[in-house]
Amino acid sequence: MSFIETDEHRVLRAAVRAIASNFGHDYFLRCVEDKRFTDELWTAIFQQGFGAVNLPQAYGGGGSGFQEMAIVIEELAAQGCPLLFLIVAGMCGPVINQFGTDEQKQYWLPRIAEGSFKMAFAITESDAGSNMFGIKTAARRDGDCWVLRGTKQYITGIDVADAVLVVARTGSTQRNRAELSLFIVDVDSPGLAFTPIPMAMQVPDNQNSVYLDDVRVDGTRLIGGVPGQGTTQIFSSLNPERISVAAQATGLSRYFINKATSYAKQRAVWGVPIGTHQGVAHPLAEARIDMELARLMMQKAAWLFDNGMEVGEAAGMAKVAAADAVLKCFDQAIQIHGGNAFASEYGLADLWGLTRLMRNAPVSREMVLNYVAQHCLGLPRSY
């Protein structure tokens, strides 16, 4: 791993930045206000091949790795366009690529890489929380098909998706833990319904409750073709998701720091810019330091993942560090802007909900600390 970014990465970063800056946070907010998905930005990103930069070229992807996907996510957020659904959809393709049958890869991956076909991911359940082995959504075999029944919560973007990757239990282990499997389910399947969850968070990506009432799924939709392989498949997607969130948090940190720095240079009180005063400059400098440290851990985690190394520890640490850093950057941007921070034209206060969410999701800060305490420090397991 080099601390000097490659020419290819610099070109990729500049290209995504150029696309996102043509839209900017004003566009993002208009989509929120109009209650519509960011279709134009989504299309622009995928038309240039950046939305599936980490999928194989053989299936229409960019042929790169997760380091490149993290750059795309970071640069979008740095321009005030944090796309939650890109993180979610970005989990599905790699799972199919790594664990799917040849037929599944040939059929689904080109569609995902194209961008016009969208796939959501459904694992979260109210009663399970962080314990994925406690999920109750079940799939039972019926001839050549599977029948799915259960409820999922906080499923991002299923309202704009064509299909959803559903995690269901297909049996139980000797310890009575769920034996998990993943199924690709068409969103318009009979028996599948969803309703939006009212959210205070201002993002164009809707959260939904999903209801599966005896939804029939052809056996060819079982990832890998063999039931009970879901645990490995899920863990392979959760670490990249945490890296993606760290990348988005890093991008938003840059967005907040740039906003605050620009304002501190222009806003003058008592004849000098407010950035002259250490009470303004020092907290902002500390926020920048925290952001850069979190960014290094995020980049390390992406590099470890791309090189097939153990990444659980680094991915969790990156997510916690970046989530903490972005909150600090946000708070300093708000403080520096004073009352103006709450005016819509400054593009700050509306991002609080998403910024704060990253401490809770996709894995809580406390669960990462549990992991570090047990696996890094050797302390007794707490749960």
C-alpha positions in Angstrom: 0.0 0.0 0.0 1.4 3.4 -1.0 0.7 6.7 0.6 1.0 8.3 -2.8 -2.1 8.1 -4.9 -1.7 6.5 -8.3 -2.2 8.4 -11.5 -5.2 6.2 -12.2 -6.8 7.0 -8.8 -6.2 10.7 -9.4 -7.9 10.6 -12.8 -10.8 8.6 -11.3 -11.2 11.0 -8.5 -11.1 14.0 -10.8 -13.6 12.5 -13.2 -16.2 11.7 -10.4 -15.7 15.1 -8.9 -16.4 16.7 -12.2 -19.6 14.8 -12.6 -20.8 15.4 -9.1 -19.9 19.1 -9.1 -22.2 19.6 -12.1 -25.1 18.5 -9.8 -23.9 19.6 -6.3 -25.8 19.8 -3.1 -28.5 22.0 -4.5 -29.5 19.2 -6.8 -29.4 16.7 -3.9 -31.8 19.0 -1.9 -34.2 19.4 -4.8 -34.5 15.7 -5.1 -35.3 15.6 -1.3 -37.9 18.3 -1.7 -39.5 16.7 -4.8 -39.4 13.3 -3.1 -37.7 11.6 -6.0 -34.6 9.5 -6.5 -31.4 11.1 -7.9 -31.9 9.5 -11.3 -29.9 12.0 -13.3 -26.8 11.7 -11.1 -27.1 8.0 -10.9 -27.3 7.7 -14.7 -24.4 10.0 -15.2 -22.2 8.0 -12.8 -23.1 4.7 -14.4 -22.8 5.9 -18.0 -19.2 6.8 -17.3 -18.6 3.3 -15.8 -18.1 4.5 -12.3 -21.1 3.0 -10.5 -19.8 -0.5 -11.1 -16.1 0.2 -11.1 -15.4 -2.7 -8.8 -17.2 -5.4 -11.0 -15.3 -7.5 -13.6 -15.0 -6.1 -17.1 -16.3 -9.4 -18.4 -19.7 -8.4 -17.0 -19.6 -4.8 -18.0 -17.9 -3.4 -14.8 -14.7 -1.3 -14.5 -12.5 -4.2 -13.6 -11.1 -2.4 -10.5 -11.4 -3.0 -6.8 -12.9 -1.6 -3.7 -10.3 1.1 -3.4 -11.7 2.6 -6.6 -15.3 2.2 -5.4 -14.4 4.0 -2.2 -13.0 6.9 -4.2 -16.3 7.1 -6.2 -18.4 7.2 -3.0 -16.1 9.7 -1.3 -16.0 12.1 -4.2 -19.8 12.1 -4.5 -20.2 12.9 -0.8 -17.5 15.6 -1.0 -19.6 17.5 -3.5 -22.6 17.3 -1.2 -24.2 14.3 -2.9 -24.0 11.3 -0.5 -25.8 8.5 -2.3 -27.0 6.0 0.3 -28.4 3.6 -2.4 -25.1 3.4 -4.2 -23.7 1.9 -1.0 -26.5 -0.6 -0.7 -26.6 -1.5 -4.4 -22.8 -1.8 -4.3 -23.2 -4.7 -1.9 -25.2 -6.9 -4.2 -22.9 -7.2 -7.3 -19.8 -8.3 -5.4 -21.8 -11.0 -3.5 -23.1 -12.4 -6.8 -19.7 -12.2 -8.4 -18.0 -14.0 -5.5 -20.6 -16.6 -4.7 -23.1 -16.8 -7.6 -23.2 -19.6 -10.1 -21.9 -19.0 -13.6 -25.5 -18.5 -14.8 -26.3 -16.1 -12.0 -23.2 -14.0 -12.8 -23.8 -13.9 -16.5 -27.4 -12.9 -16.0 -27.4 -10.4 -13.1 -24.0 -8.7 -13.2 -24.3 -7.1 -16.7 -27.7 -5.7 -15.6 -26.3 -4.3 -12.3 -23.2 -2.8 -14.1 -25.4 -1.0 -16.6 -27.1 1.0 -13.8 -30.6 0.9 -15.3 -31.3 -2.3 -13.2 -31.2 -1.6 -9.5 -30.9 -4.2 -6.7 -31.6 -3.5 -3.0 -30.4 -5.5 0.0 -32.7 -6.8 2.7 -31.3 -8.2 5.9 -32.5 -5.9 8.8 -35.3 -7.0 11.1 -36.8 -5.3 14.1 -36.4 -8.1 16.5 -32.9 -9.2 15.4 -31.0 -6.0 15.4 -27.3 -6.6 15.2 -27.9 -10.4 15.7 -28.4 -11.6 12.1 -28.7 -15.1 13.4 -31.9 -14.1 15.1 -33.8 -13.1 11.9 -37.2 -14.7 11.4 -37.8 -14.3 7.7 -37.8 -17.9 6.5 -37.6 -19.7 3.2 -39.0 -23.2 2.8 -38.4 -25.4 -0.2 -41.4 -26.3 -2.4 -40.4 -28.4 -5.3 -38.0 -26.4 -7.5 -39.0 -23.2 -5.8 -38.6 -21.5 -2.4 -41.3 -19.8 -0.5 -40.3 -16.7 1.5 -42.2 -15.3 4.5 -41.3 -12.6 6.9 -40.8 -8.8 7.4 -37.8 -6.6 6.9 -37.2 -3.1 8.2 -35.2 0.0 7.0 -34.6 -1.4 3.5 -33.1 1.4 1.5 -34.3 2.1 -2.0 -36.5 -0.9 -2.6 -39.1 1.6 -4.0 -36.7 2.3 -6.9 -35.2 -1.2 -7.2 -36.1 -3.9 -9.7 -35.0 -6.7 -7.4 -33.9 -7.2 -3.8 -31.3 -9.6 -2.3 -33.2 -11.1 0.6 -31.5 -12.8 3.6 -33.7 -15.7 4.9 -33.3 -18.6 7.2 -33.5 -22.0 5.5 -32.8 -24.1 8.6 -31.1 -24.1 12.0 -27.7 -25.1 13.2 -27.0 -27.4 16.1 -26.8 -24.3 18.4 -30.2 -23.3 17.2 -28.8 -20.4 15.2 -30.3 -19.5 11.9 -28.9 -21.2 8.8 -29.0 -18.4 6.3 -29.3 -18.2 2.5 -29.6 -15.3 0.1 -32.3 -15.0 -2.6 -32.8 -12.6 -5.5 -36.4 -11.6 -5.5 -38.2 -9.4 -8.1 -39.7 -6.4 -6.4 -43.0 -7.0 -8.3 -43.3 -10.6 -7.2 -46.8 -11.6 -5.9 -46.8 -11.4 -2.1 -44.1 -8.8 -1.8 -45.1 -5.4 -0.6 -43.4 -2.4 1.0 -44.4 0.8 2.7 -42.2 3.8 3.3 -41.1 4.6 6.8 -41.5 8.3 7.7 -38.0 9.7 8.3 -36.8 13.0 9.7 -33.5 12.5 7.8 -33.4 14.6 4.6 -32.1 12.3 1.9 -33.6 11.2 -1.5 -33.3 7.6 -0.5 -36.4 6.1 1.1 -36.4 3.6 4.0 -39.1 1.0 3.8 -40.8 -1.8 5.6 -40.9 -4.9 3.4 -43.4 -7.7 3.7 -42.9 -11.1 2.2 -46.2 -13.1 2.3 -45.4 -16.5 0.8 -43.4 -15.1 -2.1 -42.4 -17.9 -4.5 -38.8 -17.7 -5.8 -37.4 -20.0 -8.4 -34.5 -22.2 -7.2 -32.2 -20.4 -9.7 -32.5 -17.3 -7.5 -30.7 -18.9 -4.5 -27.2 -17.4 -4.5 -24.7 -20.2 -5.2 -27.4 -22.8 -5.7 -26.8 -24.4 -2.3 -28.8 -23.4 0.9 -27.0 -22.5 4.1 -24.1 -20.6 2.6 -25.5 -17.2 3.5 -23.4 -16.5 6.6 -20.2 -16.4 4.6 -21.9 -14.5 1.8 -23.2 -11.9 4.2 -19.9 -11.3 6.0 -18.3 -10.8 2.7 -20.6 -7.9 2.0 -20.8 -6.3 5.5 -17.1 -5.4 5.6 -17.2 -3.5 2.2 -20.4 -1.8 3.4 -18.5 -0.5 6.5 -15.7 0.7 4.2 -18.3 2.4 2.0 -19.8 4.2 4.9 -16.4 5.3 6.0 -15.7 6.6 2.5 -19.0 8.5 2.5 -18.2 9.9 6.0 -14.8 11.0 4.7 -16.3 12.7 1.7 -18.9 14.5 3.9 -16.1 15.6 6.3 -14.3 17.2 3.3 -17.6 18.9 2.3 -18.1 20.3 5.8 -14.4 21.4 6.2 -14.4 23.1 2.8 -17.7 24.9 3.6 -16.3 26.1 7.0 -12.9 27.1 5.6 -14.4 29.1 2.8 -16.8 30.9 5.2 -14.0 31.5 7.8 -12.0 33.3 5.1 -14.8 35.5 3.8 -16.7 36.3 7.0 -15.1 39.4 8.6 -15.8 40.7 12.1 -13.9 43.6 13.6 -12.1 44.1 10.4 -10.5 40.7 10.0 -11.7 37.3 8.7 -13.0 35.1 11.5 -10.5 32.4 10.5 -7.8 34.7 11.9 -8.9 33.8 15.4 -7.5 30.6 17.0 -10.9 29.9 18.5 -12.1 29.3 15.0 -8.9 28.0 13.3 -7.8 25.5 15.9 -11.0 23.4 16.2 -11.2 23.3 12.4 -7.6 22.2 12.2 -8.3 19.4 14.7 -11.3 18.3 12.7 -9.1 18.1 9.6 -6.6 16.0 11.5 -9.3 13.6 12.6 -10.7 13.4 9.1 -7.3 12.6 7.6 -6.6 9.9 10.2 -10.0 8.2 9.5 -9.3 8.5 5.8 -6.1 6.6 6.2 -7.8 3.7 8.0 -10.6 3.7 5.4 -8.0 3.4 2.6 -6.1 0.7 4.5 -9.3 -1.3 4.9 -10.1 -1.0 1.2 -6.5 -2.1 0.3 -6.7 -5.1 2.7 -10.1 -6.1 1.1 -8.7 -5.9 -2.4 -5.7 -8.0 -1.5 -7.8 -10.8 0.1 -6.6 -10.2 3.6 -8.5 -10.2 6.9 -10.3 -6.9 7.0 -12.9 -7.1 9.8 -10.9 -5.1 12.3 -9.8 -2.4 9.9 -13.3 -2.0 8.3 -14.9 -1.6 11.8 -12.2 0.8 12.9 -12.5 2.8 9.7 -16.3 3.1 10.1 -16.1 4.2 13.8 -13.2 6.7 13.2 -14.9 8.2 10.1 -18.3 8.4 11.8 -16.7 10.3 14.7 -14.7 12.5 12.5 -17.6 13.6 10.3 -19.7 14.6 13.3 -16.8 16.7 14.5 -16.4 18.3 11.1 -20.1 19.0 10.9 -20.2 20.5 14.3 -17.3 22.9 13.5 -19.0 23.9 10.2 -22.2 24.7 12.1 -20.4 26.6 14.8 -18.3 28.7 12.4 -21.4 29.6 10.3 -23.3 30.8 13.4 -27.0 31.4 12.6 -26.3 31.2 8.9 -25.7 27.4 9.4 -29.5 26.9 9.6 -30.3 28.8 6.5 -31.0 26.5 3.6 -28.7 28.3 1.2 -25.6 27.3 3.1 -26.3 23.5 2.6 -25.3 22.4 6.1 -28.1 21.7 8.6 -30.1 19.5 6.3 -27.2 16.9 6.4 -27.3 16.4 10.2 -29.6 13.3 10.0 -27.4 11.4 7.6 -24.2 12.5 9.4 -25.5 11.3 12.7 -26.9 8.1 11.3 -23.4 6.9 10.4 -22.6 6.4 14.1 -25.5 3.9 14.3 -25.5 2.2 10.9 -24.7 -0.1 9.3 -23.2 -1.4 12.5 -23.4 0.4 15.8 -20.3 2.0 17.4 -20.8 -0.3 20.4 -20.7 -3.5 18.3 -17.4 -2.4 16.7 -16.0 -1.7 20.1 -17.1 -5.2 21.3 -15.3 -6.7 18.3 -12.1 -4.7 19.0 -12.2 -5.6 22.7 -12.6 -9.3 22.0 -10.5 -9.8 18.9 -7.8 -7.2 19.2 -7.4 -6.9 23.0 -8.3 -10.5 23.9 -10.9 -9.6 26.4 -13.8 -11.9 27.2 -16.8 -11.9 24.8 -19.5 -9.6 26.1 -22.5 -11.0 24.1 
